[in-house]
Amino acid sequence: MQEPHAAAPVPVEERLFSLVLALLATEQGLTKSEILSTVQGYRQRYSAFGDNASLDRQFERDKDDIRELGIPLETIETPGDPGNNQSLRYRIPKGEYDLPSDITFSPTEIAMLSLAATVWQQGSLSAESQRALLKLNSLGIESDEPVIGYAPRVRIRESSFDPLRLALEKHAVVTFPYLKPGEASPRTRTVAPLALVQHHGRWHLSAEDMEVNEGRTFLLSRIVGPVITTSKTWLPPETTGHAERSLRALDALWESQVAVVSVEPGTDAATRLSKRAEPTSDTNPTELRLHYTDVDVLADELASYGPEVLVLSPERLRTAVLARHITTRDRHLDAPADGLDNG
């Protein structure tokens, strides 16, 4: 008797999209078990009587990603059962996800939006999403109709993702140009892909570096050219568990690296960073402690806030942010006064 084929993996964008739709669909919220057993991307791997620990961790990471996208995700305790994590309910309050009341549209813009809404209404709920809502209804959870028209701002994957995914399926060795921070030009890397994982909203490739015969993790945003699939193949000694091991390593790195920053109250930096940081003390809410995986990625983000953020530690991060500010200043000093290149 042949074993049944495993369910096809659900792309992360579809899983996050389905999760947002489900959390918007009911005012009373959903428990974690209701989400894992019904929502597209979770239910395919959910076991009613088995171990769902890895799925649990996936949901926790997805919650962080949704919040990083600016979507207000609420956690509600069940009355009479405070502190019980199993009875917590999750929801996205539609009133906080609507457009601000002061935004208006011209007649032409409204016509275009109406046309787009017609297309969206026909295509926004896939068959899988409709089945999930029906299943939620069967559990006695009423879903409100205005889930149509809500589209999460899901990040677009890097162009290297699809060729790496195909190479992963074929166990094929690939080459690509990889630019590390501080280097003047990219270096061609030859690797055997082991797993593609998303960690705190960014895609990473876990791979065997064929030049040194050691495992490496590559940030996809640093692949600066085409991924070339070679005719060579490579099978690792261990055929499973690569994604889990990679995520554990990234989690450990994230936990071990902490930055302390000071933010200006009421600024965009204070609003955004406080959502994923914690104050260093109760008496100083503007001094925040941030965990991070990559110092250069965090430096890019903090530098984008300009004077709204001051890095207190570590020194390496402080230096990296300062270097970005100096580069920005120098570029403006070199620019022609009228903003035009009159060369």
Secondary structure, 3 states (H helix, E strand, C coil): CCCCCCCCCCCHHHHHHHHHHHHHCCCCCEEHHHHHHHCCCCCCCCCCCCCCHHHHHHHHHHHHHHHHCCCCCEEECCCCCCCCHHHCEEECCHHHHCCCCCCCCCHHHHHHHHHHHHHHHHHCCCHHHHHHHHHHHHCCCCCCCCCCCCCCCCCCCCCCHHHHHHHHHHCEEEEEEECCCCCCCCEEEEEEEEEEEEECCEEEEEEEECCCCEEEEEEHHHECCCCEEEEEECCCCCCCCHHHHHHHHHHHHHHHCEEEEEECCCCHHHHHHHCCCEEEECCEEEEEEEECCCHHHHHHHHHHCHHHEEEEECHHHHHHHHHHHHHHHHHHHHCCCCCCCCC
